[in-house]
Amino acid sequence: MESNFEITNRQFEQIVGECRALFEKKLHDYGASWRILRPSSLTDQLFIKAKRIRSLEIKKESLVGEGIRPEFIALINYGIVGLIQIYNGFSDTVDISVDEAMKLYDKYANEALELMKRKNHDYDEAWRGMRVSSYTDFILTKIERIKEIENLGGETLVSEGIDANYMDIINYAVFGAIKLKEEN
């Protein structure tokens, strides 16, 4: 019988697989156009997605027709893009191939998985007892922290960097996507 940790790992891998498939399709359609995004623009994109989730949670209605789960998927993918941009910088042009973009995607998705495994061990599956709305609020908090770190030019005194906040956003969004999938 699978342990709770094994179930979580499998679910995380399934959600990231779903995100990866969408990311690959969008790469086909748009190329790696996101390479042009500067850090502040990427932060604002994350903000828009998280703010929409919160709005839908409060209003309980979507006039566009798309629900909350696709926004969690977008947060995961933009979080991974954020990690790529931090470590590779932004560009004025699309400067990587689809294959290079997918290799980078896989690298950072795997790093997020490994972090989730370590944290899930230490927190003993606490995420399962949380409300989806809490993930949204934590993601919005992480985005505000990123904005402050950007405003400080990355010079923090005691705080984790932007990359750690991206990792947390990815993991909270995965938890939200898992929970919403379980509810359906």
C-alpha positions as CSV (number, residue, x, y, z in Angstrom):
1,M,0.0,0.0,0.0
2,E,1.2,3.5,-0.9
3,S,2.1,5.8,2.0
4,N,0.7,9.4,2.0
5,F,4.1,10.7,1.0
6,E,4.2,8.3,-2.0
7,I,0.7,9.4,-3.0
8,T,1.7,13.1,-2.8
9,N,4.9,12.5,-4.8
10,R,2.8,10.7,-7.5
11,Q,0.2,13.4,-7.5
12,F,2.8,16.1,-7.8
13,E,4.4,14.3,-10.7
14,Q,1.0,14.0,-12.4
15,I,0.2,17.7,-12.0
16,V,3.6,18.8,-13.2
17,G,3.3,16.3,-16.1
18,E,0.0,18.1,-17.0
19,C,1.7,21.5,-16.7
20,R,4.6,20.3,-18.8
21,A,2.3,19.1,-21.6
22,L,0.6,22.5,-21.7
23,F,3.9,24.3,-21.6
24,E,5.2,22.2,-24.5
25,K,2.1,23.0,-26.6
26,K,2.4,26.7,-25.8
27,L,6.1,26.5,-26.9
28,H,5.0,25.1,-30.2
29,D,2.5,27.9,-30.6
30,Y,4.5,30.9,-29.3
31,G,8.1,29.7,-29.0
32,A,10.0,30.8,-25.9
33,S,8.5,34.3,-26.2
34,W,8.6,34.5,-22.4
35,R,12.4,34.9,-22.6
36,I,11.6,38.6,-23.1
37,L,9.9,39.1,-19.7
38,R,11.9,41.1,-17.3
39,P,11.6,40.1,-13.6
40,S,9.1,42.7,-12.7
41,S,6.8,41.8,-15.6
42,L,7.0,38.1,-14.7
43,T,6.1,39.1,-11.1
44,D,3.1,41.0,-12.4
45,Q,2.0,38.1,-14.5
46,L,2.1,35.8,-11.4
47,F,0.1,38.5,-9.5
48,I,-2.6,38.7,-12.2
49,K,-3.1,34.9,-12.1
50,A,-3.1,34.7,-8.2
51,K,-5.4,37.8,-8.0
52,R,-7.9,36.1,-10.4
53,I,-7.9,33.0,-8.3
54,R,-8.7,35.0,-5.2
55,S,-11.4,37.0,-7.0
56,L,-13.1,33.8,-8.2
57,E,-12.9,32.3,-4.7
58,I,-14.6,35.3,-3.3
59,K,-17.2,36.0,-6.0
60,K,-17.9,32.3,-6.7
61,E,-18.5,33.1,-10.3
62,S,-16.4,33.4,-13.5
63,L,-17.7,35.6,-16.3
64,V,-14.9,34.4,-18.6
65,G,-15.8,30.8,-18.1
66,E,-12.4,29.5,-17.0
67,G,-12.2,28.2,-13.4
68,I,-9.5,28.3,-10.7
69,R,-7.6,25.2,-11.5
70,P,-6.2,26.5,-14.9
71,E,-4.9,29.5,-13.0
72,F,-3.0,27.3,-10.6
73,I,-1.6,25.5,-13.6
74,A,-0.5,28.8,-15.1
75,L,1.1,29.8,-11.7
76,I,3.2,26.6,-11.8
77,N,4.4,27.2,-15.4
78,Y,5.1,30.9,-14.8
79,G,6.9,30.0,-11.5
80,I,9.2,27.6,-13.5
81,V,9.7,30.3,-16.1
82,G,10.6,32.7,-13.3
83,L,13.3,30.3,-12.1
84,I,14.6,30.0,-15.7
85,Q,14.7,33.8,-16.0
86,I,16.5,34.3,-12.7
87,Y,19.3,31.9,-13.6
88,N,19.5,32.7,-17.3
89,G,18.5,36.4,-17.3
90,F,16.0,37.9,-19.7
91,S,16.7,38.5,-23.4
92,D,15.6,41.0,-26.0
93,T,14.8,38.2,-28.4
94,V,13.8,34.5,-28.2
95,D,17.2,33.1,-27.7
96,I,16.6,29.4,-26.9
97,S,15.1,26.5,-28.8
98,V,12.1,24.5,-27.8
99,D,14.4,21.7,-26.8
100,E,16.5,23.9,-24.6
101,A,13.4,25.4,-23.0
102,M,12.1,22.0,-22.2
103,K,15.4,20.9,-20.7
104,L,15.3,24.0,-18.5
105,Y,11.7,23.4,-17.6
106,D,12.4,19.8,-16.6
107,K,15.4,20.9,-14.5
108,Y,13.5,23.5,-12.4
109,A,10.3,21.3,-12.2
110,N,12.5,18.6,-10.7
111,E,14.1,21.0,-8.3
112,A,10.6,22.0,-7.1
113,L,9.6,18.4,-6.7
114,E,12.7,17.7,-4.6
115,L,12.0,20.7,-2.4
116,M,8.4,19.7,-2.0
117,K,9.5,16.2,-0.9
118,R,11.8,17.6,1.7
119,K,9.3,20.1,3.0
120,N,6.5,17.6,2.9
121,H,8.5,15.2,5.1
122,D,9.2,18.0,7.6
123,Y,5.7,19.3,7.6
124,D,4.1,15.8,7.6
125,E,1.5,16.4,4.8
126,A,0.1,19.5,6.6
127,W,-1.0,20.9,3.2
128,R,-3.7,18.2,3.0
129,G,-5.5,19.8,6.0
130,M,-5.3,23.3,4.5
131,R,-8.0,25.1,2.5
132,V,-7.3,26.0,-1.1
133,S,-8.0,29.6,-0.3
134,S,-5.0,29.5,2.0
135,Y,-2.7,28.4,-0.8
136,T,-4.0,31.5,-2.8
137,D,-3.3,33.8,0.1
138,F,0.2,32.3,0.6
139,I,0.9,32.7,-3.1
140,L,-0.1,36.3,-3.0
141,T,2.1,36.9,0.0
142,K,5.0,35.3,-1.8
143,I,4.4,37.6,-4.8
144,E,4.4,40.7,-2.5
145,R,7.7,39.5,-1.0
146,I,9.1,39.1,-4.5
147,K,8.0,42.7,-5.3
148,E,9.8,44.0,-2.2
149,I,13.0,42.0,-3.0
150,E,12.9,43.4,-6.5
151,N,12.4,46.9,-5.1
152,L,15.4,46.3,-2.9
153,G,17.5,45.3,-5.9
154,G,17.8,41.8,-4.5
155,E,19.6,43.0,-1.4
156,T,17.9,41.3,1.6
157,L,19.2,41.2,5.1
158,V,17.8,37.8,6.3
159,S,15.2,36.7,3.8
160,E,15.3,33.9,1.2
161,G,15.7,35.1,-2.3
162,I,13.3,35.4,-5.2
163,D,14.1,31.8,-6.3
164,A,12.9,30.4,-3.0
165,N,9.7,32.3,-3.3
166,Y,9.1,31.0,-6.8
167,M,9.6,27.5,-5.5
168,D,7.0,28.0,-2.8
169,I,4.6,29.5,-5.3
170,I,5.0,26.4,-7.6
171,N,4.5,24.0,-4.7
172,Y,1.4,25.8,-3.3
173,A,-0.1,25.9,-6.8
174,V,0.6,22.2,-7.2
175,F,-1.2,21.6,-3.9
176,G,-4.1,23.7,-5.1
177,A,-4.3,21.8,-8.4
178,I,-4.2,18.5,-6.6
179,K,-7.0,19.4,-4.2
180,L,-9.2,20.8,-6.9
181,K,-8.7,17.7,-9.0
182,E,-9.6,15.5,-6.0
183,E,-12.9,17.6,-5.5
184,N,-14.0,16.8,-9.1
